């Protein structure tokens, strides 16, 4: 006969804590509405020694007023690619209580046109965002010399 569970196993469960800490008052957060503004802000948070060396994927999180809640580096890869994992992107979005997000990755080659995988990833992220009620505003591909905006080019 099995012994009744005494409840001691319940104490060995991991605790999950959802925390977003901002040291910036809401009124002091930058507000972005144009792709050029978004590009310039991303560039400030990009390591200039890596932009032409390795591909990175970052996300900007915004509230409904287009004020920036934060920028998160999702992944760093090689000169040929990196991973934009929707689970990481939207975990951070929900944690920050973001209403809007902007995806961004660099092309170390400097070529700004999106690849087929870039377009597929954008569509997948848009669908995930739709399900979670987090709008994907844009996806920027950047280099040290410029950017490509999916929104500006009608691909969103």
Phi, psi and omega per residue, in radians:
X1 nan 2.409 -3.126
X2 -1.370 2.558 3.086
X3 -1.433 2.585 3.111
X4 -1.175 2.526 3.109
X5 -1.203 2.149 -3.088
X6 -1.506 -0.084 3.130
X7 1.612 -0.084 -3.122
X8 -1.186 -0.489 3.108
X9 -1.187 -0.412 -3.138
X10 -1.162 -0.407 -3.133
X11 -1.353 -0.165 -3.071
X12 -1.802 0.442 3.139
X13 -1.732 2.430 3.119
X14 -1.161 2.491 3.075
X15 -1.558 2.407 3.087
X16 -1.912 2.214 -3.131
X17 -2.198 2.230 3.100
X18 -1.840 1.998 -3.059
X19 -2.365 2.367 2.978
X20 -2.273 2.085 -3.115
X21 -2.035 2.151 3.106
X22 -2.096 2.337 3.101
X23 -1.713 0.093 -3.086
X24 -1.938 2.261 3.086
X25 -1.133 2.523 -3.131
X26 -0.900 -0.659 -3.112
X27 -1.261 -0.290 -3.117
X28 -1.718 -0.047 3.118
X29 -1.283 2.453 3.106
X30 -1.116 2.526 3.097
X31 -1.918 2.234 -3.129
X32 -2.194 2.385 3.113
X33 -2.335 -0.369 -3.109
X34 -1.916 2.616 -3.126
X35 -1.041 -0.611 3.128
X36 -1.096 -0.726 3.107
X37 -1.121 -0.718 3.141
X38 -1.133 -0.803 3.102
X39 -0.987 -0.850 -3.116
X40 -1.082 -0.665 3.112
X41 -1.218 -0.757 3.070
X42 -1.013 -0.756 -3.124
X43 -1.031 -0.620 3.118
X44 -1.108 -0.478 -3.085
X45 -1.820 0.165 3.128
X46 -1.761 2.394 3.066
X47 -1.256 1.956 -3.084
X48 -1.091 -0.340 3.094
X49 -1.376 -0.222 -3.103
X50 -1.900 -0.343 -2.977
X51 -1.057 -0.529 3.108
X52 -1.847 0.193 -3.068
X53 -2.032 -0.888 3.131
X54 -2.281 2.650 3.122
X55 -1.481 2.359 3.085
X56 -2.261 2.691 3.128
X57 -2.145 2.124 -3.124
X58 -2.227 2.781 3.123
X59 -2.348 2.375 3.042
X60 -1.761 2.270 -3.130
X61 -1.880 2.320 -3.081
X62 -2.281 2.718 2.998
X63 -1.552 -3.085 -3.074
X64 -1.133 -0.395 3.128
X65 -1.548 0.191 -3.136
X66 1.139 0.451 3.048
X67 -1.568 2.380 -3.040
X68 -1.334 2.104 3.083
X69 -1.485 -0.528 3.132
X70 2.951 2.964 3.061
X71 -2.193 2.306 -3.070
X72 -2.140 2.266 3.027
X73 -1.484 1.934 -3.107
X74 -1.349 -0.756 -3.112
X75 -2.786 2.723 2.986
X76 -2.189 2.353 -3.081
X77 -2.135 -2.276 3.138
X78 -2.062 -2.969 3.112
X79 -1.251 -0.217 -3.090
X80 -1.835 -0.168 3.130
X81 2.920 2.970 3.056
X82 -2.649 3.031 -3.059
X83 -1.870 2.256 2.985
X84 -1.818 1.605 -3.048
X85 -1.483 1.986 -3.130
X86 -0.981 -0.592 3.141
X87 -1.083 -0.757 3.120
X88 -1.216 -0.718 -3.129
X89 -1.036 -0.824 -3.036
X90 -1.512 -0.372 2.984
X91 -1.071 -0.821 3.128
X92 -1.154 -0.657 3.127
X93 -1.077 -0.780 -3.139
X94 -1.206 -0.673 3.127
X95 -1.094 -0.680 -3.140
X96 -1.490 -0.052 -3.080
X97 1.024 0.692 -3.138
X98 -1.318 2.480 3.070
X99 -1.712 -0.450 -3.052
X100 -2.386 2.605 3.056
X101 -2.413 2.698 3.014
X102 -2.201 2.153 3.107
X103 -1.486 2.622 3.119
X104 -2.728 2.365 2.956
X105 -2.530 2.775 -3.127
X106 -1.820 2.721 2.996
X107 -1.969 1.847 -3.129
X108 -0.977 -0.464 3.132
X109 -1.193 -0.328 -3.074
X110 1.555 -0.209 3.117
X111 -1.254 2.165 -3.020
X112 -1.702 -0.154 -3.126
X113 -1.284 2.474 -3.093
X114 -1.302 2.505 3.049
X115 -1.476 2.979 3.056
X116 -1.040 -0.803 3.082
X117 -1.049 -0.589 3.080
X118 -1.094 -0.744 3.132
X119 -1.182 -0.708 3.126
X120 -1.142 -0.723 3.111
X121 -1.101 -0.736 3.124
X122 -1.045 -0.785 3.128
X123 -1.106 -0.715 3.137
X124 -1.140 -0.740 3.126
X125 -1.136 -0.706 3.107
X126 -1.057 -0.730 -3.140
X127 -1.153 -0.766 3.088
X128 -1.057 -0.765 3.124
X129 -1.085 -0.704 3.117
X130 -1.044 -0.772 -3.133
X131 -1.129 -0.581 -3.092
X132 -1.700 0.021 -3.121
X133 1.066 0.713 3.035
X134 -2.137 1.950 -3.051
X135 -1.360 2.247 3.018
X136 -1.534 1.863 -3.073
X137 -1.306 -0.707 -3.016
X138 -2.829 2.895 2.995
X139 -2.357 2.035 3.128
X140 -1.783 2.395 2.925
X141 -1.882 2.189 -3.037
X142 -2.158 2.815 2.976
X143 -2.477 3.123 3.122
X144 -1.147 -0.333 -3.039
X145 -1.901 -0.101 -3.122
X146 3.011 -2.890 -3.081
X147 -2.668 2.844 3.021
X148 -2.148 2.261 3.132
X149 -1.938 2.101 3.069
X150 -1.044 -0.670 -3.128
X151 -1.138 -0.850 -3.110
X152 -1.078 -0.540 -3.104
X153 -1.617 0.151 3.077
X154 1.274 0.424 -3.115
X155 -1.770 0.160 3.123
X156 -1.742 nan nan
